């Protein structure tokens, strides 16, 4: 099955936390670290690690700055990330269509 149905499924998005990050960022346009953390229920370290994986893949852009004296990290999906995530969702849809609900 690795060359067929699941062969091109992007495993970076298949992790629950990264699926959540991408979904929130695409639906909101961008988000700061604190908002992502609150919505996803992740620790600082865990969220940071997942964002780093997506950033290194070129799927998420990270901008660090300050609001007043407080640090603020803002994340947004890159064009490459948007295309890769759309392809991932299309592949999942294809998998779902293969299953006959009457056989579940």
Backbone as JSON, one array per atom type, in Angstrom:
{
  "sequence": "XXXXXXXXXXXXXXXXXXXXXXXXXXXXXXXXXXXXXXXXXXXXXXXXXXXXXXXXXXXXXXXXXXXXXXXXXXXXXXXXXXXXXXXXXXXXXXXXXXXXXXXX",
  "N": [[0.8, -1.19, 0.0], [2.14, 1.16, 0.33], [3.07, 2.4, -2.0], [0.78, 3.06, -3.25], [-2.26, 3.98, -2.26], [-1.55, 5.3, 0.16], [0.93, 6.29, -0.37], [1.87, 8.98, -0.99], [1.04, 10.47, 1.15], [1.39, 13.13, 3.29], [3.33, 12.94, 5.99], [4.11, 14.85, 7.83], [1.92, 16.44, 8.4], [0.26, 14.66, 9.55], [0.46, 14.29, 12.22], [-1.25, 14.92, 15.18], [-1.02, 17.45, 16.59], [0.3, 19.1, 14.7], [-1.5, 18.99, 12.59], [-3.59, 20.37, 13.79], [-2.35, 22.89, 14.19], [-1.9, 23.75, 11.52], [-4.54, 23.79, 10.57], [-5.75, 25.74, 12.22], [-4.15, 27.99, 11.59], [-4.64, 28.33, 8.84], [-7.4, 28.76, 8.85], [-7.59, 31.09, 10.37], [-5.81, 32.84, 9.24], [-3.5, 33.99, 10.41], [-1.73, 33.55, 13.51], [-0.93, 34.14, 16.94], [1.54, 32.79, 19.18], [0.55, 32.32, 21.8], [-2.23, 32.17, 21.42], [-2.46, 29.94, 19.73], [-1.44, 28.01, 21.48], [-3.38, 28.06, 23.54], [-5.72, 27.22, 22.14], [-4.98, 24.68, 21.24], [-4.11, 23.32, 23.45], [-1.48, 22.72, 24.19], [1.86, 22.44, 25.58], [4.36, 25.03, 26.04], [6.91, 24.16, 25.11], [6.26, 21.86, 23.6], [4.5, 22.89, 21.61], [6.24, 24.75, 20.44], [8.19, 23.02, 19.37], [6.71, 21.62, 17.41], [5.94, 23.72, 15.72], [8.45, 24.48, 14.84], [9.2, 22.24, 13.29], [7.35, 22.45, 11.19], [8.1, 24.94, 10.22], [10.77, 24.48, 9.39], [10.24, 22.79, 7.29], [9.26, 24.56, 5.53], [6.61, 25.25, 5.54], [5.4, 26.94, 7.33], [5.66, 30.3, 8.32], [7.48, 32.2, 10.65], [7.37, 34.94, 12.75], [9.07, 36.96, 14.93], [8.68, 39.32, 17.46], [7.97, 42.31, 19.37], [5.39, 43.41, 21.53], [4.86, 46.21, 22.98], [6.69, 45.7, 25.79], [6.61, 43.04, 25.78], [7.39, 39.85, 24.46], [6.39, 38.6, 21.26], [5.31, 36.03, 19.22], [4.43, 35.37, 16.0], [2.68, 33.34, 13.75], [2.25, 32.15, 10.41], [0.81, 30.53, 7.55], [2.77, 29.49, 4.82], [2.89, 29.92, 1.22], [3.77, 27.54, 0.05], [3.17, 25.82, 2.16], [0.41, 26.05, 2.22], [-0.3, 24.89, -0.24], [0.75, 22.29, 0.08], [-0.73, 21.4, 2.29], [-3.33, 21.48, 1.27], [-3.09, 19.48, -0.67], [-2.67, 17.3, 1.02], [-5.15, 17.22, 2.38], [-6.84, 16.61, 0.21], [-5.92, 14.05, -0.37], [-6.67, 12.7, 1.97], [-9.45, 12.95, 1.73], [-9.84, 11.35, -0.53], [-9.17, 8.87, 0.53], [-11.21, 8.57, 2.42], [-13.45, 8.44, 0.76], [-13.07, 5.93, -0.28], [-14.0, 4.15, 1.54], [-16.75, 2.19, 2.36], [-19.46, 3.15, 4.1], [-21.43, 1.39, 5.01], [-20.1, -0.9, 5.54], [-18.84, -0.58, 7.89]],
  "CA": [[0.0, 0.0, 0.0], [2.96, 2.37, 0.45], [3.2, 3.08, -3.28], [-0.54, 3.35, -3.78], [-3.18, 4.86, -1.58], [-0.9, 6.11, 1.2], [2.3, 6.59, -0.77], [2.25, 10.39, -0.97], [0.43, 11.14, 2.29], [2.4, 13.93, 3.97], [3.34, 12.57, 7.39], [4.29, 16.03, 8.69], [0.6, 16.93, 8.8], [-0.52, 13.58, 10.13], [0.58, 14.39, 13.68], [-2.42, 15.66, 15.66], [-0.69, 18.84, 16.92], [0.61, 19.85, 13.47], [-2.78, 19.11, 11.89], [-4.29, 21.45, 14.47], [-1.67, 24.15, 13.9], [-2.18, 24.13, 10.14], [-5.97, 24.09, 10.45], [-6.0, 27.04, 12.85], [-3.49, 29.06, 10.85], [-5.34, 28.56, 7.57], [-8.72, 29.32, 9.11], [-7.48, 32.43, 10.97], [-4.88, 33.66, 8.47], [-2.27, 33.98, 11.21], [-2.04, 33.44, 14.93], [0.23, 34.24, 17.81], [1.9, 31.58, 19.91], [-0.35, 32.14, 22.95], [-3.54, 31.74, 20.93], [-2.31, 28.54, 19.3], [-1.26, 27.22, 22.69], [-4.67, 27.96, 24.22], [-6.66, 26.43, 21.33], [-4.51, 23.31, 21.04], [-3.84, 22.69, 24.74], [-0.11, 22.21, 24.2], [2.83, 23.18, 26.39], [5.23, 25.9, 25.26], [7.94, 23.36, 24.44], [5.65, 20.98, 22.6], [4.05, 23.72, 20.5], [7.44, 25.28, 19.78], [8.83, 21.95, 18.59], [5.89, 21.34, 16.23], [6.06, 24.87, 14.83], [9.79, 24.4, 14.26], [9.16, 21.22, 12.24], [6.62, 23.03, 10.06], [8.92, 26.04, 9.7], [11.9, 23.88, 8.68], [9.71, 22.21, 6.05], [8.86, 25.66, 4.67], [5.16, 25.32, 5.52], [4.95, 27.99, 8.24], [6.58, 31.4, 8.56], [7.43, 32.66, 12.03], [7.87, 36.3, 12.94], [9.22, 37.28, 16.35], [8.75, 40.75, 17.71], [7.52, 42.72, 20.69], [4.24, 44.28, 21.7], [5.33, 46.86, 24.2], [7.9, 45.01, 26.27], [6.35, 41.59, 25.78], [7.69, 39.17, 23.19], [5.23, 38.04, 20.55], [5.64, 35.18, 18.08], [3.28, 35.23, 15.11], [2.87, 32.3, 12.74], [1.31, 32.12, 9.28], [1.1, 29.48, 6.57], [3.38, 29.95, 3.58], [2.22, 29.42, 0.01], [4.13, 26.12, -0.05], [2.42, 25.13, 3.19], [-0.99, 26.03, 1.8], [-0.41, 23.9, -1.31], [1.01, 20.96, 0.64], [-1.85, 21.04, 3.16], [-4.46, 21.21, 0.38], [-2.85, 18.16, -1.25], [-2.9, 16.36, 2.11], [-6.6, 17.09, 2.6], [-7.4, 15.9, -0.94], [-5.58, 12.64, -0.21], [-7.54, 12.17, 3.02], [-10.79, 12.84, 1.15], [-9.83, 10.17, -1.4], [-9.2, 7.69, 1.41], [-12.54, 8.49, 3.02], [-14.38, 7.99, -0.28], [-12.85, 4.51, -0.57], [-14.64, 3.33, 2.58], [-18.19, 2.07, 2.28], [-19.95, 3.27, 5.47], [-22.25, 0.24, 5.34], [-19.21, -2.0, 5.95], [-18.23, -0.25, 9.17]],
  "C": [[0.86, 1.26, 0.0], [3.14, 3.1, -0.88], [1.85, 3.51, -3.84], [-1.27, 4.41, -2.98], [-2.49, 5.8, -0.6], [0.48, 6.62, 0.81], [2.73, 8.04, -0.63], [1.66, 11.15, 0.21], [1.51, 11.82, 3.12], [2.34, 13.67, 5.48], [3.57, 13.74, 8.33], [2.95, 16.54, 9.21], [-0.2, 15.89, 9.57], [-0.45, 13.54, 11.65], [-0.52, 15.34, 14.17], [-2.12, 17.14, 15.91], [-0.44, 19.66, 15.66], [-0.63, 19.98, 12.59], [-3.59, 20.27, 12.48], [-3.68, 22.81, 14.17], [-2.02, 24.63, 12.5], [-3.65, 24.52, 9.96], [-6.28, 25.47, 11.03], [-5.39, 28.18, 12.04], [-4.2, 29.35, 9.53], [-6.71, 29.2, 7.82], [-8.66, 30.74, 9.65], [-6.57, 33.37, 10.19], [-3.52, 33.74, 9.12], [-2.69, 33.86, 12.66], [-0.77, 33.63, 15.73], [0.37, 32.96, 18.62], [0.9, 31.3, 21.04], [-1.73, 31.65, 22.52], [-3.5, 30.29, 20.47], [-2.23, 27.62, 20.51], [-2.59, 27.0, 23.4], [-5.65, 27.06, 23.45], [-6.27, 24.96, 21.25], [-4.21, 22.58, 22.35], [-2.46, 22.08, 24.84], [0.76, 23.03, 25.15], [3.66, 24.06, 25.47], [6.23, 25.09, 24.44], [7.39, 22.49, 23.34], [5.2, 21.77, 21.39], [5.24, 24.27, 19.73], [8.11, 24.25, 18.89], [8.04, 21.66, 17.31], [5.94, 22.5, 15.23], [7.4, 24.84, 14.12], [9.84, 23.39, 13.12], [8.48, 21.78, 10.99], [7.4, 24.17, 9.41], [10.09, 25.49, 8.88], [11.48, 23.25, 7.36], [9.29, 23.3, 5.06], [7.35, 25.87, 4.61], [4.61, 26.47, 6.37], [6.06, 29.04, 8.34], [6.38, 31.9, 9.98], [8.08, 34.03, 12.11], [7.91, 36.6, 14.44], [9.37, 38.78, 16.5], [8.3, 41.05, 19.13], [6.26, 43.55, 20.56], [4.48, 44.95, 23.05], [6.64, 46.21, 24.6], [7.75, 43.49, 26.26], [6.69, 40.97, 24.43], [6.42, 38.59, 22.57], [5.75, 37.27, 19.33], [4.37, 34.98, 17.27], [3.62, 34.22, 14.03], [1.83, 32.45, 11.64], [1.76, 31.04, 8.3], [1.72, 30.12, 5.34], [2.59, 29.42, 2.39], [2.53, 27.93, -0.19], [3.36, 25.29, 0.96], [0.95, 24.99, 2.82], [-1.2, 24.96, 0.72], [-0.24, 22.48, -0.78], [-0.16, 20.49, 1.5], [-3.1, 20.73, 2.33], [-4.3, 19.82, -0.24], [-3.1, 17.06, -0.21], [-4.4, 16.13, 2.34], [-7.28, 16.37, 1.44], [-7.12, 14.4, -0.84], [-6.45, 11.99, 0.87], [-8.97, 11.99, 2.51], [-10.89, 11.61, 0.25], [-9.88, 8.89, -0.58], [-10.59, 7.5, 1.99], [-13.55, 7.98, 1.99], [-14.22, 6.51, -0.61], [-13.61, 3.6, 0.4], [-16.16, 3.36, 2.4], [-18.72, 2.11, 3.72], [-20.78, 2.08, 5.92], [-21.4, -0.94, 5.82], [-18.54, -1.72, 7.29], [-18.99, -0.87, 10.32]]
}
